[in-house]
Amino acid sequence: MKPQLTLYSRKDCCLCDEMKSVIAEVAAKIPLELEVIDVDQSDELREKFGNEVPVLFVDARKGFKYRVTAKELEKRLGRGALEKIWSAARRGAWGWRAF
């Protein structure tokens, strides 16, 4: 299962462009799904985020705000994969239970 990334962003935002570039670099190595949401397209999102963009959510959890390096994102995505495996194991998804 590919990690699901959601980037809350806006036009003419240099930090947003920087984060998109880092995500593209990581996406060349690690398959992922990315949804980019322009916070200025919704009054609710504009109010919620204000000038605090970019914000990157990884699998519906807030992961990074303002800046991220490729190394940090790769580490987070790797950790997320392990968490999913252990979660499935704890649920007995493969016929065995983790302690």
LUMKOLZA-264300 format. One record per residue (C-alpha): residue number from 1; residue in one letter; x, z, y negated. Coordinates in pm, 1 decimal. Layout:
<gugus>
i / aa / east / up / north
NUM / a / X / Z / Y
...
</gugus>
This chain:
<gugus>
i / aa / east / up / north
1 / m / 0.0 / 0.0 / 0.0
2 / k / 140.7 / -100.2 / -337.7
3 / p / 173.2 / 159.4 / -613.2
4 / q / -97.1 / 121.5 / -879.7
5 / l / 41.2 / 135.3 / -1232.9
6 / t / -176.9 / 155.1 / -1542.6
7 / l / -8.7 / 107.3 / -1877.5
8 / y / -194.3 / 213.4 / -2190.2
9 / s / -47.2 / 3.4 / -2466.0
10 / r / -120.8 / -184.6 / -2788.6
11 / k / -13.6 / -503.3 / -2964.0
12 / d / 290.1 / -501.8 / -3193.1
13 / c / 432.8 / -187.7 / -3031.1
14 / c / 806.2 / -209.5 / -2964.5
15 / l / 803.8 / 89.4 / -2727.0
16 / c / 518.9 / -73.1 / -2533.9
17 / d / 716.0 / -397.5 / -2505.6
18 / e / 1019.8 / -202.2 / -2387.6
19 / m / 817.8 / -25.3 / -2117.7
20 / k / 661.5 / -355.6 / -2003.1
21 / s / 1012.3 / -498.0 / -1969.0
22 / v / 1126.1 / -204.3 / -1755.6
23 / i / 816.4 / -235.4 / -1536.6
24 / a / 883.7 / -608.6 / -1489.4
25 / e / 1244.1 / -530.4 / -1389.2
26 / v / 1128.9 / -277.2 / -1130.3
27 / a / 847.0 / -505.3 / -1008.6
28 / a / 1111.2 / -764.2 / -915.2
29 / k / 1244.2 / -510.2 / -660.3
30 / i / 937.5 / -306.0 / -563.2
31 / p / 593.6 / -462.1 / -509.3
32 / l / 338.3 / -297.3 / -736.9
33 / e / 4.1 / -353.9 / -903.9
34 / l / -4.0 / -331.8 / -1283.0
35 / e / -299.6 / -306.8 / -1517.5
36 / v / -224.0 / -315.7 / -1889.2
37 / i / -493.6 / -167.7 / -2111.3
38 / d / -495.1 / -223.2 / -2486.6
39 / v / -608.8 / 108.1 / -2633.6
40 / d / -726.8 / -67.7 / -2950.8
41 / q / -999.5 / -249.0 / -2756.6
42 / s / -1198.8 / 71.3 / -2718.8
43 / d / -1287.4 / 336.8 / -2976.4
44 / e / -1276.3 / 598.4 / -2701.0
45 / l / -923.8 / 499.1 / -2590.1
46 / r / -801.0 / 465.8 / -2947.9
47 / e / -922.8 / 820.6 / -3013.3
48 / k / -780.9 / 954.4 / -2686.6
49 / f / -431.6 / 804.8 / -2723.4
50 / g / -399.3 / 761.9 / -3100.9
51 / n / -40.4 / 662.9 / -3171.1
52 / e / 83.1 / 816.2 / -2846.6
53 / v / 150.9 / 493.4 / -2659.0
54 / p / 282.2 / 367.7 / -2431.2
55 / v / 161.6 / 590.6 / -2150.4
56 / l / 218.6 / 487.5 / -1789.6
57 / f / 6.6 / 623.9 / -1506.9
58 / v / 132.7 / 590.9 / -1149.0
59 / d / -140.5 / 606.9 / -885.7
60 / a / -381.6 / 760.1 / -1140.1
61 / r / -135.4 / 1033.6 / -1244.0
62 / k / 33.4 / 1043.3 / -1581.7
63 / g / 392.2 / 945.6 / -1513.4
64 / f / 567.8 / 854.4 / -1835.5
65 / k / 508.4 / 861.2 / -2208.9
66 / y / 696.0 / 656.2 / -2469.9
67 / r / 1001.3 / 562.0 / -2259.0
68 / v / 1108.2 / 511.7 / -1899.2
69 / t / 1423.8 / 372.6 / -1742.3
70 / a / 1423.8 / 146.3 / -1439.4
71 / k / 1600.7 / 419.6 / -1241.6
72 / e / 1337.1 / 680.9 / -1333.7
73 / l / 1049.6 / 449.3 / -1242.3
74 / e / 1208.6 / 343.7 / -914.0
75 / k / 1260.2 / 709.5 / -824.0
76 / r / 897.7 / 792.8 / -908.4
77 / l / 765.6 / 499.3 / -706.1
78 / g / 982.9 / 595.4 / -408.8
79 / r / 864.2 / 955.3 / -426.4
80 / g / 504.7 / 833.6 / -448.6
81 / a / 546.0 / 635.3 / -127.8
82 / l / 676.9 / 942.3 / 54.4
83 / e / 390.4 / 1154.2 / -78.8
84 / k / 139.7 / 902.2 / 57.1
85 / i / 306.2 / 905.2 / 400.2
86 / w / 304.5 / 1286.6 / 418.8
87 / s / -51.7 / 1302.6 / 294.3
88 / a / -162.4 / 1062.6 / 566.7
89 / a / 32.9 / 1260.7 / 824.3
90 / r / -127.1 / 1588.8 / 715.5
91 / r / -470.0 / 1429.2 / 752.8
92 / g / -375.8 / 1325.7 / 1105.7
93 / a / -398.3 / 955.8 / 1021.5
94 / w / -151.5 / 864.0 / 1298.3
95 / g / -274.9 / 1102.7 / 1564.8
96 / w / -24.1 / 1375.6 / 1486.8
97 / r / -23.3 / 1661.4 / 1240.8
98 / a / 257.0 / 1758.1 / 1004.4
99 / f / 317.0 / 2127.7 / 945.8
</gugus>
